[in-house]
Amino acid sequence: MSGSYPWTRISKHLLDTSLNEVYLLHGCSPSVAKTIVQAGFDERVSSLNGLYGSGIYATSQPCKALQYTRGDGCSVYRKERCGSFWCECEGPRTMLLVRVVLADSEYPVGRMWGCRRPSLRPGMEEVGVTYSSVLAVPGRANDGSQDHVEAVVFAGSQCYPEYLIELAWK
């Protein structure tokens, strides 16, 4: 998941490439960011509405992360306050720069609605070994209509919120 974004180049010597550890962005509201910074990611509160399952989503693309940077009290799915795809609520927005261990990723072609874990690895079905993450890539995932890179992990222990990014919003 290399790219030309600045965070793909910082502290690379500190990332464990043998685990496919990468820096990715996670967009969320300020109150959710505060909880994550204090207590870590918790996959148990992930939405079952996720296109690639009930996991923790992150991306290398800021335009995708911005879709999830909501004002406090306005969620991605219900849009309680503003009713808009791009949140129009007043107040700050936040993103987290997260260290994510992708390890061996599954590259889906279709959707994975309601999944609570990645698929079983081919040849390992009898012993129940799954992939470690899901990596949806443009042009392949979501039956070819995926526009952004999205990584999904299903255990909070695979993510560490390293930096909090606060965005001014008008």
C-alpha positions as CSV (number, residue, x, y, z in Angstrom):
1,M,0.0,0.0,0.0
2,S,2.6,2.5,-1.0
3,G,1.6,5.9,-2.2
4,S,2.7,9.5,-2.5
5,Y,0.9,10.8,0.7
6,P,3.2,12.2,3.3
7,W,2.3,9.6,6.0
8,T,3.4,6.7,3.8
9,R,7.0,8.0,4.2
10,I,7.2,8.9,7.9
11,S,8.9,6.6,10.3
12,K,9.0,3.7,7.8
13,H,12.0,2.3,9.7
14,L,9.7,1.9,12.7
15,L,7.0,-0.1,10.8
16,D,7.3,-3.9,10.8
17,T,7.2,-4.8,7.1
18,S,7.3,-8.5,7.9
19,L,3.8,-8.0,9.4
20,N,2.7,-5.7,6.5
21,E,2.3,-2.9,9.0
22,V,1.3,0.4,7.3
23,Y,0.1,3.9,8.2
24,L,-3.5,4.6,7.3
25,L,-6.2,7.2,8.0
26,H,-9.4,6.6,10.0
27,G,-12.0,9.3,9.9
28,C,-14.4,9.8,12.8
29,S,-16.1,12.4,15.0
30,P,-14.1,14.3,17.7
31,S,-15.9,12.4,20.5
32,V,-15.2,9.0,18.9
33,A,-11.5,10.0,18.2
34,K,-11.2,10.9,21.9
35,T,-12.5,7.5,23.0
36,I,-10.2,5.7,20.5
37,V,-7.1,7.6,21.7
38,Q,-8.0,6.8,25.4
39,A,-9.1,3.2,25.1
40,G,-8.0,2.0,21.6
41,F,-10.0,0.6,18.8
42,D,-12.8,-1.8,19.7
43,E,-14.1,-4.0,16.9
44,R,-17.1,-4.9,19.1
45,V,-18.8,-1.6,18.3
46,S,-18.2,-1.8,14.6
47,S,-21.3,-1.5,12.4
48,L,-22.7,-4.5,10.7
49,N,-23.5,-2.2,7.7
50,G,-20.0,-2.2,6.5
51,L,-19.5,-3.1,2.8
52,Y,-16.6,-5.4,3.8
53,G,-17.9,-6.6,7.2
54,S,-18.1,-5.5,10.7
55,G,-14.5,-4.3,11.3
56,I,-12.3,-1.3,11.7
57,Y,-11.9,0.6,8.5
58,A,-8.9,2.7,7.4
59,T,-7.6,4.1,4.1
60,S,-4.5,5.6,2.5
61,Q,-6.7,8.2,0.8
62,P,-7.7,11.3,2.7
63,C,-10.7,11.9,0.4
64,K,-12.2,8.6,1.7
65,A,-11.3,9.3,5.3
66,L,-13.0,12.7,5.0
67,Q,-16.3,10.9,4.2
68,Y,-16.3,9.6,7.8
69,T,-15.1,12.8,9.6
70,R,-18.5,13.9,11.0
71,G,-19.4,16.5,13.5
72,D,-20.3,15.2,16.9
73,G,-23.8,13.7,17.0
74,C,-23.9,13.1,13.2
75,S,-23.2,9.5,12.1
76,V,-22.2,8.2,8.8
77,Y,-25.3,6.0,8.3
78,R,-28.0,8.0,9.9
79,K,-26.8,11.6,9.3
80,E,-29.0,12.8,12.2
81,R,-28.0,16.4,12.2
82,C,-27.3,17.5,8.6
83,G,-28.7,14.8,6.4
84,S,-25.8,15.1,4.0
85,F,-23.3,12.6,2.6
86,W,-20.5,15.1,3.3
87,C,-21.3,16.3,6.8
88,E,-22.3,19.9,6.9
89,C,-22.5,20.2,10.7
90,E,-20.6,22.9,12.5
91,G,-17.6,22.1,14.6
92,P,-14.2,20.4,14.1
93,R,-13.5,17.1,12.3
94,T,-10.9,14.5,13.2
95,M,-8.9,11.8,11.6
96,L,-6.5,9.4,13.2
97,L,-3.2,8.4,11.6
98,V,-3.1,4.7,12.5
99,R,-0.5,2.0,12.5
100,V,-2.3,-1.0,11.1
101,V,-1.1,-4.6,10.9
102,L,-2.6,-6.0,7.7
103,A,-0.5,-9.2,7.6
104,D,-2.0,-11.5,5.0
105,S,-4.8,-9.6,3.3
106,E,-7.9,-11.0,1.5
107,Y,-8.6,-9.1,-1.7
108,P,-12.4,-9.4,-2.1
109,V,-14.2,-9.1,-5.4
110,G,-17.7,-8.8,-4.1
111,R,-19.3,-7.4,-1.0
112,M,-18.9,-8.9,2.5
113,W,-22.1,-7.5,4.3
114,G,-22.4,-8.7,7.8
115,C,-19.1,-10.6,8.0
116,R,-17.5,-10.5,11.4
117,R,-14.1,-11.8,10.2
118,P,-12.2,-12.3,6.9
119,S,-12.8,-15.4,4.8
120,L,-11.1,-18.7,5.5
121,R,-7.8,-19.1,3.7
122,P,-7.8,-21.5,0.8
123,G,-6.4,-24.9,1.8
124,M,-6.8,-24.0,5.5
125,E,-10.6,-24.3,5.8
126,E,-10.5,-27.5,7.9
127,V,-8.4,-25.9,10.6
128,G,-10.3,-22.6,10.5
129,V,-7.5,-20.2,9.5
130,T,-8.7,-16.9,8.2
131,Y,-7.0,-14.0,6.4
132,S,-5.8,-11.3,8.8
133,S,-7.5,-8.4,7.1
134,V,-9.5,-7.3,4.0
135,L,-8.0,-5.0,1.5
136,A,-10.5,-3.6,-1.0
137,V,-8.8,-2.1,-4.0
138,P,-10.3,0.1,-6.7
139,G,-11.6,-1.6,-9.8
140,R,-11.7,-5.0,-8.2
141,A,-13.7,-5.0,-5.0
142,N,-17.4,-4.3,-4.8
143,D,-17.8,-6.1,-8.2
144,G,-15.4,-3.7,-9.8
145,S,-17.1,-0.5,-8.6
146,Q,-14.7,0.2,-5.7
147,D,-13.3,3.8,-6.0
148,H,-11.0,4.0,-3.0
149,V,-8.6,1.8,-1.1
150,E,-10.1,0.5,2.1
151,A,-8.5,-1.8,4.6
152,V,-10.5,-3.6,7.2
153,V,-9.2,-5.4,10.3
154,F,-11.4,-7.3,12.7
155,A,-9.4,-7.0,15.9
156,G,-8.7,-3.7,17.7
157,S,-5.2,-5.1,18.6
158,Q,-4.2,-4.7,14.9
159,C,-4.6,-0.9,15.1
160,Y,-2.8,1.8,17.1
161,P,-3.9,5.4,16.9
162,E,-0.5,7.1,16.6
163,Y,-1.6,10.7,15.7
164,L,-4.7,12.7,16.1
165,I,-5.4,15.1,13.2
166,E,-7.8,17.9,14.0
167,L,-9.4,19.7,11.0
168,A,-11.0,23.1,11.1
169,W,-14.4,23.1,9.4
170,K,-16.7,25.9,8.4
